[in-house]
Amino acid sequence: MASLTLNDLPRFSPWPARLLGLEPWTRRLKTPVEVTREFEHEKWGPLLENVRAAKTPATLQEVNEWMLNDAPPSLCSINERLELISAMDAYRRYLEMVKCALDQHGPASALVELGAGYGAVLLGLAQMEPYTRMRIMAGEFSAAGVELLRRLAAAQGIAIAADHCDLASPGITALTIPPDSIIFTSYAAHYSPKLPAAFVERLSALQPRAVVHFEPCYEHCERDTLIGLMRRRYIEVNDYNTNLITLLREHHERGLIKIIEERPAGFGSNPLLPASVLAWAPRQAD
């Protein structure tokens, strides 16, 4: 596994040429229609058909193999170092980062992922301690994703509550989330270009023990490095979120929440879109 530099990125990604205007591409805004097209019709919909067609109930490991085994190696960003690793190894390293961050906040009444996709992260965690002993809950925007979560959980013998969620909507999710839970998002909040000001209050109203975001953060992209400028531009042209940290810091300064951890650009299988770790909790009323 080789360590590489930013100069190697064009060999593994079309995005440097696109960002410099040297290669054509079509920009798509992250509207609800566009997100539905991407996940319901292009990603989770076809995957669900494969799961339905399987002769025996598909497990998470099998689905991960379908998704990752034939993928080319990823030039990953790991704490600002670039390293070429397999797609499966990138998944395992990311899952390890997520688990290490979440482990600091237990025990809790439930582990809840909002924007869970087909469950690659959540169902992986649900098979590890201490999460084997917690309630597992998943919110997902796409109907295909919700069905995949339920089918894969059943195949693994994992009891799960899975339902619709939309992080930008007033209700956020149809799930009834118990107080004192650990709520997390993983590459989900960044699909809302501008999260509403009430986003933090809505999560706080659920009385979580902690909320942890594993999300690309525009505000963490430095203006004085080339990789930071490229990340900022990548987020802008792809219409990803630009205000998550701004919202959290504003609420922290107002004394409404406490930011527990803020760690920039921990890991990304796309070096232009690494996930930061942001952990916070509502402040208790006096």
Backbone hydrogen bonds, N-H to C=O, Kabsch-Sander energy under -0.5 kcal/mol:
donor,donor_aa,acceptor,acceptor_aa,energy
4,L,82,L,-2.1
8,D,5,T,-1.9
9,L,6,L,-1.3
11,R,8,D,-1.7
12,F,9,L,-2.0
13,S,9,L,-1.4
18,R,14,P,-1.8
19,L,15,W,-3.2
20,L,16,P,-1.5
21,G,18,R,-1.5
22,L,17,A,-3.0
23,E,17,A,-0.8
27,R,25,W,-0.5
31,T,29,L,-2.0
35,V,31,T,-2.7
36,T,32,P,-2.3
37,R,33,V,-2.3
38,E,34,E,-2.4
39,F,35,V,-2.5
40,E,36,T,-1.7
41,H,36,T,-1.3
41,H,37,R,-0.6
42,E,37,R,-1.3
43,K,38,E,-1.0
44,W,39,F,-1.9
45,G,39,F,-1.1
47,L,43,K,-1.6
48,L,44,W,-2.6
49,E,45,G,-1.8
50,N,46,P,-1.7
51,V,47,L,-2.1
52,R,48,L,-2.8
53,A,49,E,-1.8
54,A,50,N,-0.9
54,A,51,V,-0.7
63,V,59,T,-2.3
64,N,60,L,-2.9
65,E,61,Q,-2.0
66,W,62,E,-2.3
67,M,63,V,-2.4
68,L,64,N,-2.5
69,N,65,E,-2.0
71,A,68,L,-1.2
74,S,85,I,-3.4
76,C,74,S,-1.2
76,C,83,E,-2.8
77,S,268,G,-2.9
78,I,76,C,-0.6
78,I,81,R,-3.4
79,N,77,S,-0.5
79,N,266,G,-1.8
81,R,78,I,-1.7
82,L,4,L,-0.7
83,E,76,C,-2.4
84,L,2,A,-2.4
85,I,74,S,-2.5
85,I,83,E,-0.7
90,A,86,S,-2.3
91,Y,87,A,-2.0
92,R,88,M,-2.2
93,R,89,D,-2.5
94,Y,90,A,-2.3
95,L,91,Y,-2.6
96,E,92,R,-2.1
97,M,93,R,-2.1
98,V,94,Y,-2.5
99,K,95,L,-2.6
100,C,96,E,-2.5
101,A,97,M,-1.8
102,L,98,V,-2.5
103,D,99,K,-2.8
104,Q,100,C,-0.5
104,Q,101,A,-0.6
105,H,102,L,-2.2
106,G,103,D,-0.8
109,S,180,D,-2.3
111,L,135,R,-3.0
112,V,110,A,-0.5
112,V,182,I,-3.0
113,E,137,M,-2.2
114,L,184,F,-2.3
115,G,113,E,-0.5
115,G,139,G,-2.4
116,A,139,G,-2.4
119,G,116,A,-2.0
123,L,119,G,-2.1
124,G,119,G,-0.7
125,L,121,V,-2.5
126,A,122,L,-2.3
127,Q,124,G,-0.9
128,M,125,L,-2.5
131,Y,128,M,-0.9
132,T,128,M,-1.0
133,R,130,P,-1.4
134,M,131,Y,-1.4
135,R,109,S,-0.8
136,I,159,A,-0.6
137,M,111,L,-2.5
138,A,161,A,-3.0
139,G,113,E,-2.9
140,E,163,D,-2.1
146,V,142,S,-1.8
147,E,143,A,-2.1
148,L,144,A,-2.3
149,L,145,G,-2.5
150,R,146,V,-2.0
151,R,147,E,-2.6
152,L,148,L,-3.0
153,A,149,L,-2.2
154,A,150,R,-2.1
155,A,151,R,-2.0
156,Q,152,L,-1.3
157,G,153,A,-0.6
157,G,154,A,-0.9
158,I,153,A,-3.0
159,A,157,G,-0.5
161,A,136,I,-1.8
162,A,160,I,-0.6
163,D,138,A,-2.1
165,C,140,E,-1.1
166,D,172,I,-3.5
169,S,166,D,-1.9
173,T,171,G,-3.1
174,A,164,H,-2.3
177,I,175,L,-0.9
180,D,207,Q,-3.2
181,S,178,P,-0.6
182,I,110,A,-2.9
183,I,181,S,-0.6
183,I,210,A,-2.4
184,F,112,V,-2.8
185,T,212,V,-1.9
187,Y,214,F,-2.3
191,Y,188,A,-1.8
192,S,189,A,-1.8
199,F,196,P,-2.0
200,V,197,A,-0.6
202,R,198,A,-2.6
203,L,199,F,-1.8
204,S,200,V,-2.6
205,A,201,E,-2.2
206,L,203,L,-1.3
207,Q,204,S,-2.2
209,R,181,S,-2.5
210,A,181,S,-1.3
211,V,280,W,-3.0
212,V,183,I,-2.6
213,H,278,L,-3.4
214,F,185,T,-2.8
214,F,212,V,-0.5
215,E,213,H,-0.7
215,E,276,S,-1.2
218,Y,216,P,-0.5
220,H,217,C,-1.3
221,C,218,Y,-1.7
222,E,220,H,-0.8
229,L,225,T,-2.3
230,M,226,L,-2.4
231,R,227,I,-2.2
232,R,228,G,-2.2
233,R,229,L,-2.3
234,Y,230,M,-2.6
235,I,231,R,-2.3
236,E,232,R,-2.3
237,V,233,R,-2.8
238,N,234,Y,-1.5
239,D,236,E,-1.2
240,Y,235,I,-2.3
241,N,190,H,-1.5
242,T,193,P,-1.8
247,L,243,N,-2.4
248,L,244,L,-2.2
249,R,245,I,-3.0
250,E,246,T,-2.2
251,H,247,L,-2.2
252,H,248,L,-2.2
253,E,249,R,-2.6
254,R,250,E,-1.5
255,G,252,H,-1.5
256,L,251,H,-2.4
257,I,251,H,-1.1
258,K,281,A,-2.9
260,I,258,K,-0.6
260,I,279,A,-2.6
261,E,279,A,-1.7
263,R,277,V,-3.0
266,G,275,A,-2.2
267,F,275,A,-1.3
268,G,77,S,-2.0
273,L,270,N,-2.5
275,A,267,F,-3.3
276,S,215,E,-3.0
277,V,263,R,-2.7
278,L,213,H,-2.3
278,L,276,S,-0.5
279,A,261,E,-2.4
280,W,211,V,-2.6
281,A,258,K,-1.7
283,R,256,L,-2.3
